[in-house]
Amino acid sequence: MPAIDSAVVPFLNRMLAQEAWPRQRLLPFAGQTATIEGGPLRVTLTVDQNGLFTTAAPETPADVTISFASDAPFKILSDPGSAFAAARLTGAANFAEALAFVFRNLRWDYEGDLAGVIGDIPARRLTRFLSDTADRHRSAIRRLGANLTEYATEESGVLAACRDIAQFCAAVDLLRDDVARFEKRLAKLNA
C-alpha cells in the first residue's frame, strides 16, 4: 500500500528528526528493511544512511517483521504500551530490538509542531485544552463504569457484590471443613 507508506514515512521521519538518539540507534542498521503489519495495514520501511526511514522498494525482503494485533491502531491511541507489548517481532534480533526500543520511546512533540503553525502561546493553550478535555472524558468514562457496576450489583441484582461472593466462599469452606470432621467421626465410630 504505497499510499500508507507515503503518509507514514514522513511522519516517522519528522519524529526521528526531533531528537538525535533515535537516529543514532538506527544508524548501524542502514540498508535493512522492516515490515510493520497490523490488521489490514502493512508498511515496509528501509533505514537510510542518516538513520531515517525511506519507503522500501517493492518485493524487498524484510529483515524484521513487526506484527500487531488487528486492534492495534485503537490501542496505540489509548494505551501505546499494551499495543507494543503485544507486538510479535521476527527476524534479525539486533535490528528488531533497536526498532522496538525506538518505537516504544519515540514521542511526537505535537505542541512544537503546532507552535510552528499557530504560534507558541496558542499552541500551548490548545494542547492544554485538549489534554484537559481528554482527562475529563477518561474520568467521566471511569465514573460511568463505576456507576454501572454499582447499579448492576447493588440496585438491580444482576451481578453479585464482592462481599456477597466472599461470604459465600467462606460459608462453603466452613461447610467443607464441617463435612470433613463429620466423616472422620463416622470413620472412628465404624472402626
N, C-alpha and C positions, 0 to 999 in steps of 0.2 A: 504494500500500500504506500506508494510514493507520496501521496498527499499527507498522510500521517507523519512520515519521515520528515517531510519538508516543514512541518509545523513543530515537531518535537526537537529536532536538531538545533535550530536557532534558540529555542527556549532553554535547552540544556546548556548550550554554549554561553548563553547570557549569564546563567547562574555560575558556571565554571569560571567565567571571566571576572566575577566579582571578588574572588579570593585566589591566592596563589596555591594554597595547599592541595586543592583537588587536581589541578593540572600537573603539579609535581608528582602526585600519587599515580596519575595515569600515564605520565611521560614514558616510563620504562616499557609500556605496552603499546607503543606506537606501531601501527600497522595491523594490530589484532582487531578482530571483529566480534561483536556481541549481538545476540538476538534477544530482544525482550518481548515476551509473549504474555498476554493477559486477556482472556476471553476472545473476542473477535479481533483484537488489535495485535499487530506484530510489527515491531520496529527493529531494523538491523542497522547498527552503527559501527563505524570503524574509528579507532583512536588515531588522530593525525600526529605529526611530528611536534606540535605545540601543546599536546595534552588535551586537545579539544576533540569533539566528535564531528565526523562527516557521515553523510549517507553512504552506506556500503553499496558497492556495485552489485547488480542483480546476480543471483546464484553464487555469491561469495559464501564459502562455508564458515560457519560461526565457530570461533574458538571457545566461546562461552555462551550458554543459553540460560536466560533467567525466565522462569515460568511462574506467573502469578495465577491465583485463583480467578475465576470469572468475575467475582465481585470486587476485585482489587481496586478498580477506579473509584468506587464508592468508599472503600476502606481507606484509601490514600487520603481522601478528603477529610474523613472523620478521625481516623486513627492510623497514621502512617506506620507507626511502629509494628502494629499487628500485621499489616499488609506485607511489610518487608520480612517479618519473622516467618511468615508462611510461604515465602517465595522458595522455589526449588532451583538450585544452581547446578548446572552440569558443564563439564569442560575443564579447561586449564585452571587448576586450583588457585595459583597466584593471581591471575587476572580476575577470576571470579571473586576472590577475597577483596581485591582492590576496588572493583566495581561496587560490591556490596557496601564497603566502607564509605565510598564516595556518595552513593545514593542515599545511604542511611543518614549521613551527616550534612548533606547539601541542603542549604536553606535559601529560599528565594527572598531577597530584600525588596519586597513589593512596595514598601514605603519609599525606598530610594528611587525605584523606577517611576513611581507615581509622582514623586517630587520633581523629576525631570520634565514632567508634562504640565503639572498644575502649580508647582512651587512647593517649598518646604513646609510652610505653616498649613496650607490647606491639605497637603498630603498627610501630615501628622494628625490633623483633626479628623480627616476622613478615615484613616486607619484605626484611630482610637474609637471612632463611632462604630465602625464595622466590627471591631473586636468586642466592644461593649454589647452590641446587638447580638453577636454570636453567643456571648456568655449568657445573656438574658434568655436566649432561645434554649440553650443547653440546660439552664436552670429550670426553665418552665417545663421542659420535657421530663427532667428528673422528678419534679414535683408532681406532674401528671401521672407518671409511673407509680410514684409512692401513693398517690390518692387512689388510683385504680386498684393497687394491691390492697390498700386498706379497705376499700369498698368490697372487693371480692372476698376478703377474709372476715371482716367484721360485720358488714351490713347484709350482704346477700347470702353468705354462707357457701358460695361456690367453691372456695378454697378453704382448707383447714389452716388455722393460725399456727405459727411455730410452737407456741406454748402448748397448744392442744396436742400437737404431734409429740412433743417431748413428754407430756403427761401420759399419753397412750403408750409410748415406748417404755416408760418407767413401769407402768402397770403390767405390760406384757413381760418385762424382765422379772418383776416380783412374782407373777403367776408361774413363770418358768421355774424359778427357784423353789417356790412352794411345791410344785409338782415333783421336782427332783427330790426334795426332802420327804415327800409322801411316798415316793417309790422306794426310797431307802428304808423307811419304816416298814413298808409292806414286805420288803425283802428280808428284814430282820425277823418279822413275825412268821414268815413262811419257813425260815431256816431252823 
